[in-house]
C-alpha cells in the first residue's frame, strides 16, 4: 500500500470528486463512532486476514467503486485501525481518514489497471515469497507452533491469506514497473532541495537503540496440563449430561474469536486445522461430540455439525494450558544467572545469545537485533534499557501479551538521542524521504491519468 505521508501534497488530491471538507468531516464522524468497537474486536489475526475479519455484513456500506471492485465502510474501518495501531496513533482525525482512504483508492486503481492489462502472476513467484515470509515469521516467534498460537490459525491458513495479499502486491509492482521501470531515484541535488523546502516539516528522528537480545520462552509444565485437563473434563461431563454445547463454549472457551459464536469454526477444508484436531474432527459423525483432544494450543472438545467430502463444519471448546508462575520464574532466574556470568566475564553476551536465545533469527546473529526506534518498544522495554550505558545489560523484561510472551534481556550496544534531522547525520533517512516524496508526486499524476480509463465513483 502506498503511503501518503506528507501534508504538503494535499493540494494534489487523488479524489477531487469526493474530497470536500464536508465529505471528509462526514466520513470522519462515522468512523469516530465505530473505532472503539474495532479496538475491542480485532486481534492479531487481523494483521493477515482483513478480508475474513471485515467481510461485508448487514448494514455495511459501499463508499467507493473502482473498476469492478468496491471499498466498503468496514474495509476503511479496518485499515484505519491497522494504520493507527502500527503507527502508535491514539486519535482519529479528518486528515487521517482522508489519507488512509486515498491509499486504498490508489491500491484499488492499480489492481484495476492490472486487470485491464491482463497482468499474469506466476504461482511459483507467489509461493516463493510466501515461504520466505513464513520463514521470517517463524524465526520471529521461535517455532511454527508459536506462530499458530499467536495468529490463532494454522500455518496453511496463514499461507493462503499471505498468498492472496502477495499476489496483489506483485500485480501492483508489475503495473508500476511497466510505467516507471525498476524504480524512481533521486539525485543529491534533489535531496538537498527537498531538505531545504521541507526541513521545517520533517518529524524529529526518534531516540534509537542499537540492541542485542537473549529471549527465553516459559515452558508448558505438567502441572499446567493437569489444571487444564481438570477444567475441560468438567466441561465435557456437563455436555454429556445434556448442557448446551454453544452456551458452554460461550462461557468457557479460551478461543475468544469463536467463543463469541458458541465455538463455531465455520466451514473448513481438510488441512485447515492442526493434525491432532483434524484427525479427531474427521472421525466424528454429524451431531457427535469428541472426547478430550490435545493439541499444542491446549485441550479441545469438538462437536461436528456437518461433513461433506473434504469439508466439515464444526464447533469447539478450548482450554489453554495456563501459564504458571513457576515456569516464568525459571526463565527469569535463568536469565539473571546468565547476566551475572556475562558481567563477571565468564562469557560474552553474544556467546550467550548464540547458545541460549530461543528467538532463532537474532540468535543466529549472536543476538543482534539492530537499530530499534523507541517508538517500537513498549513501556517495560523502555524502562529496562533507557538508563543503561553503552554495553549495559538489562534485567529480564516480559514482552508480549497473555497469549504469547517471553522474557527478554537486552544489551545496549549504542544509543542515538532524539534530534532534528540534519544532512550531516541523517542523509540516508532524508534521501528516503525525498525519494518517497518524488514517487508520490509522480504517482499522483499517474493516478489522474488512470481515471480516464478506470471508473471511479466516490459514494461518501
HELIX and SHEET records of a PDB file:
HELIX    1   1 UNK A    7  UNK A    9  5                                   3    
HELIX    2   2 UNK A   16  UNK A   18  5                                   3    
HELIX    3   3 UNK A   21  UNK A   41  1                                  21    
HELIX    4   4 UNK A   44  UNK A   47  5                                   4    
HELIX    5   5 UNK A   50  UNK A   53  1                                   4    
HELIX    6   6 UNK A   73  UNK A   87  1                                  15    
HELIX    7   7 UNK A   94  UNK A  116  1                                  23    
HELIX    8   8 UNK A  123  UNK A  141  1                                  19    
HELIX    9   9 UNK A  144  UNK A  151  1                                   8    
HELIX   10  10 UNK A  155  UNK A  180  1                                  26    
HELIX   11  11 UNK A  188  UNK A  198  1                                  11    
HELIX   12  12 UNK A  222  UNK A  240  1                                  19    
HELIX   13  13 UNK A  245  UNK A  252  1                                   8    
HELIX   14  14 UNK A  256  UNK A  259  1                                   4    
HELIX   15  15 UNK A  275  UNK A  283  1                                   9    
HELIX   16  16 UNK A  325  UNK A  343  1                                  19    
HELIX   17  17 UNK A  349  UNK A  356  1                                   8    
HELIX   18  18 UNK A  360  UNK A  363  1                                   4    
HELIX   19  19 UNK A  374  UNK A  376  5                                   3    
HELIX   20  20 UNK A  379  UNK A  385  1                                   7    
HELIX   21  21 UNK A  423  UNK A  450  1                                  28    
SHEET    1   A 3 UNK A  69  UNK A  72  0                                        
SHEET    2   A 3 UNK A  62  UNK A  66 -1                                        
SHEET    3   A 3 UNK A 456  UNK A 458 -1                                        
SHEET    1   B 4 UNK A 368  UNK A 373  0                                        
SHEET    2   B 4 UNK A 208  UNK A 216 -1                                        
SHEET    3   B 4 UNK A 405  UNK A 416 -1                                        
SHEET    4   B 4 UNK A 397  UNK A 400 -1                                        
SHEET    1   C 4 UNK A 264  UNK A 269  0                                        
SHEET    2   C 4 UNK A 311  UNK A 320 -1                                        
SHEET    3   C 4 UNK A 298  UNK A 308 -1                                        
SHEET    4   C 4 UNK A 293  UNK A 295 -1                                        
END                                                                             
